[in-house]
Amino acid sequence: MKPNTSHTQKLLTFLALCFLATASYAGSVDGTFKFDERKPYVALAYFADGPGSGPEICGQLNQTNKTFSSRLVVGKSGCSIDFLNSDVMNHNIFANDLKKNAQFDVGLIPPGEKANAVVNWAEGDVVRVGCKIHPQMRSYIANVPSRYYSIITMEDDALQYDFSLSGAPDSLQELVVWFPRMDPIKVTLPEGDKVTVDVTRSGKTYGTLTLSR
């Protein structure tokens, strides 16, 4: 029996397209933090994807037991962040960062209700939010110009922490790593590269970050 030439050609074309689609992505970026003593509360790593880009869905923050559900959420300019109250008490979420021109106060949120605030500060800025009633509560909202990011929650009892970021195309090579109260890190990370950089604050080193792609 003669082979079906048309079917074979279609199959080869399909496999070639699959290969090209896969080859256009570098796979995951693997990162390892190693801290000497003090470590950040949370970190955010993302590939700069160009002005106006950002996540398809804006983040939301819930509240239970006087605690935010996430240490950081990601949005983009113009989107609305929802604040849900699943607690048994009122909360009052606010931000007041004059340097970043980020100020809002959603007022009292009774149990079972929600409020929202619009991300209207500059792309790349990360703003701390808190509760006026419970000052121990804190979280962050990042205006990230990227669809490719990883929110890294640090374990309370660990000085080393691993993470990965997948899905970014080869064409994106500038990786940004943000920490609260630490100096931001920007590195160029092409496919097949590996780099180790210091985690610093005002010239003092608190640890290292190793990245490989």
C-alpha positions as CSV (number, residue, x, y, z in Angstrom):
1,M,0.0,0.0,0.0
2,K,1.3,3.4,-1.0
3,P,1.7,5.9,1.8
4,N,-0.7,8.8,1.9
5,T,1.7,11.6,0.8
6,S,-0.8,14.4,1.6
7,H,-1.3,13.1,5.2
8,T,2.4,12.7,5.7
9,Q,3.1,16.3,4.6
10,K,0.4,17.6,6.9
11,L,1.8,15.7,9.8
12,L,5.4,17.0,9.1
13,T,4.1,20.5,8.8
14,F,2.2,20.2,12.1
15,L,5.3,18.9,13.9
16,A,7.5,21.6,12.4
17,L,5.1,24.3,13.6
18,C,5.0,22.7,17.1
19,F,8.8,22.7,17.2
20,L,9.0,26.4,16.1
21,A,6.4,27.4,18.7
22,T,8.3,25.5,21.4
23,A,11.6,26.9,20.3
24,S,10.4,30.5,20.6
25,Y,10.2,30.0,24.3
26,A,13.2,29.7,26.6
27,G,11.4,27.6,29.2
28,S,11.6,28.5,32.8
29,V,13.9,30.8,34.7
30,D,15.1,29.3,37.9
31,G,16.1,31.5,40.8
32,T,17.6,30.8,44.2
33,F,17.7,33.4,47.0
34,K,20.3,33.0,49.8
35,F,20.1,35.4,52.7
36,D,22.6,36.0,55.4
37,E,20.2,36.8,58.2
38,R,17.5,39.3,57.3
39,K,15.2,38.5,54.4
40,P,12.4,40.3,52.7
41,Y,8.7,39.7,53.4
42,V,8.0,39.0,49.7
43,A,9.6,39.5,46.3
44,L,8.4,39.9,42.7
45,A,10.3,38.8,39.6
46,Y,9.1,39.7,36.1
47,F,10.2,40.2,32.5
48,A,9.7,43.8,31.3
49,D,7.1,43.3,28.5
50,G,6.8,46.9,27.3
51,P,4.6,49.9,28.3
52,G,0.9,49.2,28.5
53,S,1.2,45.5,28.9
54,G,0.3,43.7,32.1
55,P,-1.7,40.8,33.6
56,E,-5.0,39.9,32.0
57,I,-6.7,39.7,35.3
58,C,-6.1,42.2,38.1
59,G,-5.4,40.8,41.5
60,Q,-7.7,41.0,44.5
61,L,-7.0,41.0,48.3
62,N,-9.1,39.2,50.8
63,Q,-8.9,39.6,54.5
64,T,-9.3,37.0,57.3
65,N,-8.1,36.9,60.8
66,K,-6.7,40.4,60.5
67,T,-4.4,39.2,57.7
68,F,-4.4,39.9,54.0
69,S,-4.8,36.8,51.8
70,S,-1.7,37.6,49.7
71,R,1.5,39.5,50.5
72,L,1.5,41.0,47.0
73,V,-0.9,41.3,44.1
74,V,-0.3,42.4,40.6
75,G,-2.3,44.8,38.5
76,K,-1.8,47.3,35.6
77,S,-2.6,50.9,35.0
78,G,-6.3,51.6,35.0
79,C,-7.4,48.3,36.5
80,S,-9.4,47.9,39.7
81,I,-8.1,45.9,42.7
82,D,-11.0,44.4,44.7
83,F,-10.7,44.3,48.5
84,L,-12.9,41.5,50.0
85,N,-13.7,41.3,53.7
86,S,-14.1,37.6,54.8
87,D,-13.3,38.6,58.3
88,V,-15.8,39.0,61.3
89,M,-14.8,42.6,61.8
90,N,-14.6,45.9,59.8
91,H,-11.5,46.8,57.8
92,N,-10.4,50.1,56.2
93,I,-7.8,49.6,53.4
94,F,-5.7,52.5,52.4
95,A,-2.4,53.5,50.7
96,N,-0.4,56.7,51.3
97,D,2.8,56.8,49.3
98,L,3.4,60.5,48.3
99,K,6.7,59.7,46.5
100,K,4.8,57.4,44.1
101,N,1.7,59.6,43.9
102,A,-0.4,56.7,45.2
103,Q,-3.1,57.6,47.7
104,F,-6.5,56.0,48.3
105,D,-8.8,55.2,51.2
106,V,-11.7,52.9,50.5
107,G,-13.4,53.5,53.9
108,L,-14.9,50.9,56.2
109,I,-15.6,47.5,54.7
110,P,-18.0,45.6,56.8
111,P,-17.8,41.7,57.0
112,G,-19.0,40.1,53.8
113,E,-18.7,43.3,51.8
114,K,-16.0,44.6,49.3
115,A,-14.5,47.8,48.0
116,N,-12.0,48.6,45.3
117,A,-9.3,51.0,44.2
118,V,-7.8,51.8,40.8
119,V,-4.2,51.3,40.0
120,N,-3.2,54.9,38.9
121,W,0.5,55.1,39.8
122,A,3.4,54.7,37.5
123,E,4.3,51.4,35.8
124,G,6.9,49.5,37.7
125,D,6.0,51.0,41.0
126,V,4.9,48.9,44.0
127,V,2.8,50.4,46.7
128,R,2.3,49.2,50.2
129,V,-1.3,49.0,51.5
130,G,-2.5,48.6,55.1
131,C,-5.6,48.7,57.3
132,K,-6.2,51.9,59.4
133,I,-7.9,49.8,62.1
134,H,-5.3,47.0,62.3
135,P,-1.8,48.5,61.7
136,Q,-0.1,45.1,61.7
137,M,-1.7,44.3,58.4
138,R,0.3,44.9,55.2
139,S,0.4,43.9,51.6
140,Y,1.6,45.4,48.3
141,I,0.1,46.2,44.9
142,A,2.4,46.2,41.9
143,N,1.8,48.0,38.7
144,V,3.7,45.6,36.5
145,P,4.2,46.1,32.7
146,S,4.4,42.4,32.1
147,R,2.4,39.2,31.6
148,Y,5.3,37.1,32.8
149,Y,5.9,37.4,36.5
150,S,6.3,35.4,39.7
151,I,5.2,36.4,43.2
152,I,7.6,34.9,45.7
153,T,6.5,34.5,49.3
154,M,9.4,34.0,51.6
155,E,9.2,31.2,54.2
156,D,9.4,32.6,57.8
157,D,12.1,30.1,58.9
158,A,14.1,29.7,55.7
159,L,17.2,31.7,54.6
160,Q,17.3,30.0,51.2
161,Y,14.3,30.0,48.8
162,D,13.9,28.7,45.2
163,F,11.4,29.9,42.6
164,S,10.7,29.6,38.9
165,L,9.2,31.8,36.2
166,S,7.9,30.2,33.0
167,G,6.3,31.1,29.7
168,A,8.4,34.2,28.8
169,P,9.5,34.3,25.1
170,D,13.2,34.5,24.2
171,S,12.8,38.1,23.0
172,L,12.2,39.2,26.6
173,Q,15.6,39.4,28.4
174,E,15.4,42.1,31.0
175,L,14.4,40.6,34.3
176,V,13.4,42.8,37.2
177,V,13.3,41.6,40.8
178,W,11.7,43.8,43.4
179,F,11.7,43.6,47.2
180,P,10.2,45.8,49.9
181,R,12.9,48.1,51.3
182,M,15.6,46.5,49.2
183,D,17.4,47.8,46.1
184,P,15.6,46.6,42.9
185,I,17.6,44.2,40.7
186,K,17.7,44.5,36.9
187,V,19.6,41.9,34.9
188,T,19.8,40.9,31.2
189,L,19.2,37.2,31.1
190,P,19.3,35.6,27.6
191,E,18.7,31.9,27.0
192,G,21.4,29.6,28.4
193,D,22.7,32.3,30.7
194,K,23.4,32.1,34.5
195,V,24.2,35.0,36.8
196,T,24.6,35.7,40.5
197,V,23.9,39.1,41.9
198,D,23.9,40.6,45.4
199,V,20.7,41.6,47.3
200,T,21.5,45.0,48.8
201,R,20.0,47.9,50.6
202,S,21.8,51.2,50.7
203,G,25.1,49.5,49.9
204,K,24.8,46.8,52.5
205,T,24.6,43.2,51.2
206,Y,21.9,40.9,52.7
207,G,22.3,37.9,50.4
208,T,22.6,36.8,46.8
209,L,20.2,35.8,44.0
210,T,21.3,33.2,41.4
211,L,19.3,33.1,38.1
212,S,19.6,30.6,35.3
213,R,17.6,30.3,32.1
